[in-house]
Amino acid sequence: MIATDPALTALANGWAALYLLYGRIEAHIERALQSGHDLSVREYSLLDVLSRQHGGEGGHLQMKQVADAVVLSQSAATRLVTRLEDRGLLSRYLCPTDRRGIYTDVTDAGLKLLREARPTNDTALREALDEAAKNPELAPLVKAIEEMNATPLPTRRDGKP
């Protein structure tokens, strides 16, 4: 039998619970976005991140920053950008001050789809958190997530928090 450090075991159990919570939330949101808007969670996240860019100093993200923001490798983020560009939701152009840099912007069609998908994303997140809160292992994580927000998450359609 291998002796284990109780603190490390507790840490591993906490990580397993966090991973389970993440997986459940992502799967629930994925189903909602796919069925309602033909978007994956990653596509939605990319549109969301890029929609927050601005034209001022440091307003555009480099591809590595984009990849980090949507938790993908640089090559996977580039493929994702290409897919969304092919759908007319993103556009790319050369950086005006550094011709080696390429910026990616959300098109009007991408912004429209993002606006339409945001309520679906938010509702699915709320539903997934509500369901996870029923699990004693996940409830403390849900509570911690909700306490991180300066403003409370939207209530459900039935008026319950």
N, C-alpha and C positions, 0 to 999 in steps of 0.2 A: 504494500500500500504506500502511496506517495503522500507525504505530509504536505498540506497546503497552508498558506498564510490566510487566516480568516479575513483580514482586511482586503487581500487581493481577491478572495472568493466573493466578498461583498461587492467589490468594484466590478468584477466580471458579471455578477448578477445584475447590477445596476445598468451596465452597458447592454446586456441582453434585453432588459426591459425597454431601454431607450430605443434599441434597434427594432424591437417588436412594435413599439408605438409608431416609429417613423414608417415602417413598412405598411402598417395598417392605414395610416393617414395617406401615404402616397398612393396606395392601391385604390382607396376610396375616391380620392380626388381624380386620379387617372381615369377611372370608369366614368365619372361625371363629365369631365372635360372631353373625353373621347366621344361619348354618346351625344353630348349637347353641342359640341363645337368642332369636332374633328381635330382636337389638339391634345398632345401629350402634356404631362406635367412639365417636362423639360422645355418643350416649345413655349408653353405658357410662361414659365419662369424666365426664359430668354427674352420674350417680348416684354415682360414686365421690367426686367433689369434695363433693357435698352430704352424703354420708354422714359426712364428716369434720367437719361443723359440730357445735357444741355450744351449750348454753344459756347459757354464761358470757359475760363481757364480751368483745365482739368476736367472739362465736361464730358469728354468722350472716353470710352474705355478701350484699352488695348485688348487684343484678342485673349491674352493670358488672363487679364482681369475679368473678361467675360466668362472664360472657362471656369475660373475660380468661383465666380458668382453663381453659376448654375451647376457646380460640382461635376465638371467633366474634364477630360484631358483636352489639351489644345486642339488635337486633331479631331476629336469627337465634337467639340464645340464648333469647329470650322465646318464639319459635315452638317451639323444642325443648322447653322447659319445658311448654308447653301440650300438645304431643303426648304427653309422658310423664304429664302430669296426666290427660289423657283416657284413658290406659291404666291409671290407678289406681296409678301408680308414684311419683308426687309429689303433694304438696298445697301450696297457697299459703294464707297468712293474713297479716293486717295486723300490723305491728310494734306491740307493746303500748305502746311509749314514743313512737313517731312514726307517727301514723296514715297518713302519706304513704308509708311504707316497706312493702314487701311481702316477706315471707320465703317461701322455698321449702324444704320438708322432704321427705325420702324417706319414703314410707309403709312399712309392714311388708312389703307385697308387693314394693316396690322393693328393700328390703334383702335379701329372700329371693332375688330374681332376681340381685342384685349378688353375693351369696355363691355362687350357683350358677355365675355367669358368670366369676368371678375366676380359677378354675383354667384355664378355656378361654383367657382373655386372657393369663395368664402363660405357658401352654404355647405359644400362638401366638407370643408375643414371643420366647421362647427359640428356637423353630424358625426364626423370621425372622432372628434374630441369627446363629444357627448357619449358615444358608444364606448370609447376607451376608458372614460371615467367610471364606468360600471365595473371595471376589472380592478380588484384591489392592488394588484402589482403595478398597474399603469396609472391609477388615480393620482398618486403623488406627483408623477411627471406632468400630468395634465394640469394639475393645480399650479405647478411651478411655471409652466408655459403661460397660463392665463395671468399669473401674477407679474410676469415680465412685461406685459403690455401696460402702457400708461393709460390707455382707454380700454374698456372691456370689449370683448369680441361681440359681434352682432348677436342678437337673440334669434332663436329659431322662429319659424313662421307661426308656431303655435303659442308664441309669447314667452316660452320658458327660456331661462338663461342658458 
